Amino acid sequence: MRRLLPETPDVTDLTSLTGLAEAYAYPEPTERPDPSGPVRPWLRANMVASLDGASRLDGLSDGLSSEGDKRIFGVLRALADVVLAGAQTVRAEGYRPARARAEFAQARAGRGQQPAAAIAVVTRSLDLDLDLPLFTEPLVPTLVITCAGAPADALRATRKVADVVIAGEERVDLAAAVAALAERGWTRLLTEGGPRLLGQLAADGLLDELCLTLAPLVASGDAPRITNGPAGLTQRMDLVSLLEEKGFLFARYARSVNSPT
Ligand SMILES: NC(=O)c1ccc[n+]([C@@H]2O[C@H](COP(=O)([O-])OP(=O)(O)OC[C@H]3O[C@@H](n4cnc5c(N)ncnc54)[C@H](OP(=O)(O)O)[C@@H]3O)[C@@H](O)[C@H]2O)c1
């Protein structure tokens, strides 16, 4: 993997996982907007798209991914306190709990993080298979973020296997959900989509950073793009870095400091 941007001489070893983790470190509180205020969460998204904007191939994102994309995926999880995922992604991709990895153990402990990121599933229906390892064997308890209008029976069953957060009435209020995560001291937030969840997070002005893998494929078809939802805020982003491996581009964009909203 090589760095295309920024063009400054780079001492980071991008061939090692720890080097990649350095390259993708969350901004320190002092580097975030309003450094004098309380530490606010930083929400990063990690997504992959084809050249023509498809967010999935044959119903899954795997066909768009690469070995380098998977490496970055793992590194971003290793840096995060919590991973926010839409329930359809959890169902379609068969989500498993994040695992603790020896390469990152010391750095996580040093930052006061749990051994692995918690997975937080956003759902109203609570239509989740509670017998899956995500609920039966997580290293860190899985969170389910739902709303007051969720079905009562399913809510009772979910509470037995997961930590439940109620945010909002008829649908999950995502700003309230992010605030609830911050109340737990989790400020390094990562979302892995899917497109409907990311579309709302972006429209609500909650997205601070987008890590976007551009796969060198023209997918054709009618797959949604990486945000799929209501129109909302149009967010200007700044390109922070651009890496390349085997024709795949790995871009990192952050909320523009000149026009933050
Ligand atoms: N290209 C990529 O990087 C990427 C990343 C992730 C996923 N994907 C692909 O994207 C597809 C899944 O994405 P998707 O956009 O269809 O769905 P999604 O965003 O993963 O999940 C949508 C579901 O999340 C829940 N949800 C979202 N916002 C909510 C809110 N405000 N309140 C309550 N519940 C809310 C609802 O769950 P309930 O229905 O349970 O109420 C909704 O049906 C899969 O094909 C996956 O492979 C691609």
The ligand as an SDF file (V2000), in Angstrom:
LIG
                    3D

 48 52  0  0  0  0  0  0  0  0999 V2000
  -20.6730   -0.5650    0.5450 N   0  0  0  0  0  0  0  0  0  0  0  0
  -20.5500   -0.6200    1.8440 C   0  0  0  0  0  0  0  0  0  0  0  0
  -19.5570   -0.1320    2.3930 O   0  0  0  0  0  0  0  0  0  0  0  0
  -21.6310   -1.2800    2.6670 C   0  0  0  0  0  0  0  0  0  0  0  0
  -21.5890   -1.1450    4.0560 C   0  0  0  0  0  0  0  0  0  0  0  0
  -22.5760   -1.7680    4.8020 C   0  0  0  0  0  0  0  0  0  0  0  0
  -23.5880   -2.4680    4.1770 C   0  0  0  0  0  0  0  0  0  0  0  0
  -23.5960   -2.5730    2.8190 N   0  0  0  0  0  0  0  0  0  0  0  0
  -24.6870   -3.2970    2.1430 C   0  0  0  0  0  0  0  0  0  0  0  0
  -25.8530   -2.5250    2.3300 O   0  0  0  0  0  0  0  0  0  0  0  0
  -27.0010   -3.3830    2.4960 C   0  0  0  0  0  0  0  0  0  0  0  0
  -27.6990   -3.0540    3.8070 C   0  0  0  0  0  0  0  0  0  0  0  0
  -27.8520   -1.6630    3.9200 O   0  0  0  0  0  0  0  0  0  0  0  0
  -29.2720   -0.9330    3.9750 P   0  0  0  0  0  0  0  0  0  0  0  0
  -29.0390    0.4670    3.5990 O   0  0  0  0  0  0  0  0  0  0  0  0
  -30.2850   -1.7220    3.2190 O   0  0  0  0  0  0  0  0  0  0  0  0
  -29.6730   -1.0540    5.4880 O   0  0  0  0  0  0  0  0  0  0  0  0
  -28.9380   -0.6160    6.8340 P   0  0  0  0  0  0  0  0  0  0  0  0
  -28.6800    0.8500    6.8260 O   0  0  0  0  0  0  0  0  0  0  0  0
  -27.8280   -1.5270    7.1430 O   0  0  0  0  0  0  0  0  0  0  0  0
  -30.0810   -0.9820    7.8750 O   0  0  0  0  0  0  0  0  0  0  0  0
  -31.3630   -0.4100    7.7460 C   0  0  0  0  0  0  0  0  0  0  0  0
  -32.1290   -0.8580    8.9450 C   0  0  0  0  0  0  0  0  0  0  0  0
  -31.5610   -0.2530   10.1020 O   0  0  0  0  0  0  0  0  0  0  0  0
  -32.5740    0.1310   10.9870 C   0  0  0  0  0  0  0  0  0  0  0  0
  -32.6030    1.5930   11.0450 N   0  0  0  0  0  0  0  0  0  0  0  0
  -31.8820    2.4790   10.3130 C   0  0  0  0  0  0  0  0  0  0  0  0
  -32.1620    3.7320   10.7100 N   0  0  0  0  0  0  0  0  0  0  0  0
  -33.0750    3.6260   11.6840 C   0  0  0  0  0  0  0  0  0  0  0  0
  -33.7410    4.5720   12.5130 C   0  0  0  0  0  0  0  0  0  0  0  0
  -33.5210    5.8920   12.4100 N   0  0  0  0  0  0  0  0  0  0  0  0
  -34.6280    4.1080   13.4220 N   0  0  0  0  0  0  0  0  0  0  0  0
  -34.8470    2.7770   13.5810 C   0  0  0  0  0  0  0  0  0  0  0  0
  -34.2410    1.8350   12.8430 N   0  0  0  0  0  0  0  0  0  0  0  0
  -33.3520    2.2740   11.9050 C   0  0  0  0  0  0  0  0  0  0  0  0
  -33.8660   -0.4370   10.4310 C   0  0  0  0  0  0  0  0  0  0  0  0
  -33.8910   -1.7500   10.9650 O   0  0  0  0  0  0  0  0  0  0  0  0
  -35.2140   -2.5980   11.2170 P   0  0  0  0  0  0  0  0  0  0  0  0
  -35.6910   -2.9410    9.8380 O   0  0  0  0  0  0  0  0  0  0  0  0
  -34.7270   -3.7680   11.9890 O   0  0  0  0  0  0  0  0  0  0  0  0
  -36.1570   -1.7310   11.9780 O   0  0  0  0  0  0  0  0  0  0  0  0
  -33.5850   -0.4460    8.9340 C   0  0  0  0  0  0  0  0  0  0  0  0
  -34.3780   -1.3670    8.2320 O   0  0  0  0  0  0  0  0  0  0  0  0
  -26.4700   -4.7800    2.4460 C   0  0  0  0  0  0  0  0  0  0  0  0
  -26.6300   -5.2440    1.1310 O   0  0  0  0  0  0  0  0  0  0  0  0
  -24.9930   -4.6400    2.7700 C   0  0  0  0  0  0  0  0  0  0  0  0
  -24.2550   -5.6630    2.1710 O   0  0  0  0  0  0  0  0  0  0  0  0
  -22.6450   -1.9830    2.0560 C   0  0  0  0  0  0  0  0  0  0  0  0
  1  2  1  0
  2  3  2  0
  2  4  1  0
  4  5  1  0
  4 48  2  0
  5  6  2  0
  6  7  1  0
  7  8  2  0
  8  9  1  0
  8 48  1  0
  9 10  1  0
  9 46  1  0
 10 11  1  0
 11 12  1  0
 11 44  1  0
 12 13  1  0
 13 14  1  0
 14 15  2  0
 14 16  1  0
 14 17  1  0
 17 18  1  0
 18 19  2  0
 18 20  1  0
 18 21  1  0
 21 22  1  0
 22 23  1  0
 23 24  1  0
 23 42  1  0
 24 25  1  0
 25 26  1  0
 25 36  1  0
 26 27  1  0
 26 35  1  0
 27 28  2  0
 28 29  1  0
 29 30  1  0
 29 35  2  0
 30 31  1  0
 30 32  2  0
 32 33  1  0
 33 34  2  0
 34 35  1  0
 36 37  1  0
 36 42  1  0
 37 38  1  0
 38 39  2  0
 38 40  1  0
 38 41  1  0
 42 43  1  0
 44 45  1  0
 44 46  1  0
 46 47  1  0
M  CHG  2   8   1  16  -1
M  END
$$$$
